[in-house]
Amino acid sequence: MAEYEYRTVTFRRDASRGEIRQALTDEAEYGHWELTRMSLYWGGVRRAEIRRRVIRVTRTA
């Protein structure tokens, strides 16, 4: 079974969609994160939940 590491990223209410998209693209490209959930709250704050797979290395010798 896969094991994941989770992180929450919060964006201010005046952030444009382009800025949010660019930030999430950078996280995906350089940190190997993937978007799990995006929520829009009262007041315009957006919160994204991102995750990435944890790879455990086992000793072979």
N, C-alpha and C positions, 0 to 999 in steps of 0.2 A: 504494500500500500504506500502511496506517495505521501511524503511529509512536506508541509509548506510552512513558510515564514510569511507572516502578514504584517502590513504597515498601513496606516491611515494618513492620507495627505489631504489637507484642508486648503481651500482656495477662498480668497476674499470675495466679497460680493461684486466688486467692480472689475474683477478679472474677466477678460474677454474669452470667448470660446477658443480663439486661436492661441492665446497664452496657455490655457489649460491643456489644449491638445499638444502643444509643443513640450510642456513640462512632462506630460504622461508619455510622450514619444521618447523623450530623453531617458526617462526611468526605464522604459522597456528596452531601449537599444543598448544602454551602457550598464544598467544594473540587472538586466534579465527579469524585470518585473512584468506581470500581466495584470490587466484591470479585472477586478472581480465584481465590484459594485460602484455605481456612481449615484449619489443622492443629492437632491436639491432641498434645502431647508428654508423655512420662513426667514425673510430678511435677505435672501439671495446667496447665502453661504453654500458652497458646494463641497462635498466631502467624497473622496474617492478611496476605496479600499483596494489595495494592490497586493499581489502575492507572488512568491517565487519558490520554486522547488528547492528543498534542502537535499544536497547530495552528500551522503555519508560514504567515506572511503574506508574500505575494509583492507586489512593487512593480508597479503597473500603469501608471504614467506615468513 
